[in-house]
Structures are given as structure tokens and as C-alpha cells.
Amino acid sequence: MKGVRKDFLLFNGIRSRILQTFVALGTIVVFIRLAIQEFDPVVLLTSFHGYYSTLSLLAIFFTFIYFNYYEHDLTEDIRERYDEQLRAVR
């Protein structure tokens, strides 16, 4: 197929929206815990480190699942619909 190729950025948008939500919620939870109880700075840093490490591992895990099981089918479906639209226009 001739023409300009563009990257398929749906996954990037979904991933960034989910990560933004998790980062905001995790930060809010840590601040609420700080407001309720007194923590020393080491406990605060350990909490942030644990939260963001877990978040990173989950993001890597779900990215692996997405690209191995869903990306190919989704791009094939989009390509087929695009080809149908091109045939309809001609």
C-alpha cells in the first residue's frame, strides 16, 4: 500500500492515561497516610519507592501482555477496515 505511514499510537495513549491515573492515586494515598499518621522521612521514601517499583513492574507486565496478545489482532482489524473504506471510495 502506497502513502504516508503513521505510527499507531492508541496503545501509547491508553498507557499514558492509565499511568497518570495510577501515579496520581498513589501519591494521594501516600499523602493521606502522612496526614493521618506521623512518618519519618525514611518510611516516606520507602513507601514511594515501593509504590513506584510495583507500578513499573505492573506496567511492564501489562505492556508485555498487550503486545504479545492484542496488538497484532487490533492492527489487522484496523488495516482490514481501512482497505474496505478504500474499496468503497473507488
N, C-alpha and C positions, 0 to 999 in steps of 0.2 A: 504494500500500500504506500503510495507516494504522499508526501506532505510533511508538514512540520510535526515533529513528535514532541509531546509534552509528558512530563512525569506525572504519574498517577499519585496524587497527594492525599487521597481520602484517609489512608491509614495514619499519615503524619498528623492530620488534623484531629482525628479521633484520639490518638495517643497523647498529643499535647493537651487537649481538653481534659482528659482523664487525669494526667499527671498534675495539671494545675489544680484540679479539684482536690486530689489527694494531698498535695503539698499544703494547700490552704487549710483543709480539715485537720491534718496532723499538727500543724502549727497552732491552730486554735485549741486543740485538745491539750497540747503541752502548756499553753498559756493558762488555760482553765485550771489545770493541775497546779500550776505555780500560784495561781490566785487562791486556791483552796488550802494548799499546804506550803510550808516553807521548805525549799530545797537548797542545798549548797550548789555551787556552780558545776562541780564535777558530775553530780547527778543530772543536772540540766543538760550538759554536753553529752553525757552518756545516753540520755533519752532521745535527743535529737539524732545522734549517731545511729542508734538502734532503729529509730523510725525510718530514717532516710536509707539506711542499708537494706532494710526489709522492703521498702518501696522500690529501690533499684533492682533487687533480686526479682520481685514480682513483675516489674516492667520488662525485664529481660526474658523471664519465663513466658509471659503472655505474648511478647513480640515473637518469640520462637514458635509458639503455637500458631499464631496468626499467619506468619509467613509460610509455615510448613503445611497448613491445612486449609486455609481460606483464600489466600491471595491469588493463587492460580485460578481457582474457580470464579472468583469475582472478576478478575481481569478478562477471562474468557467470555463471561456473560456480557460485560461492557463492550467487548470487541464485536460480539455477535449482534448486539443491538445497534451498534454503530454501523455495521455492514448492512443491516436491514434498513436503517434510515437512509443510507447512501443509495441502496437499490430503489427505495420508494421515491427518492428525489429524481432519479434518472428516468 
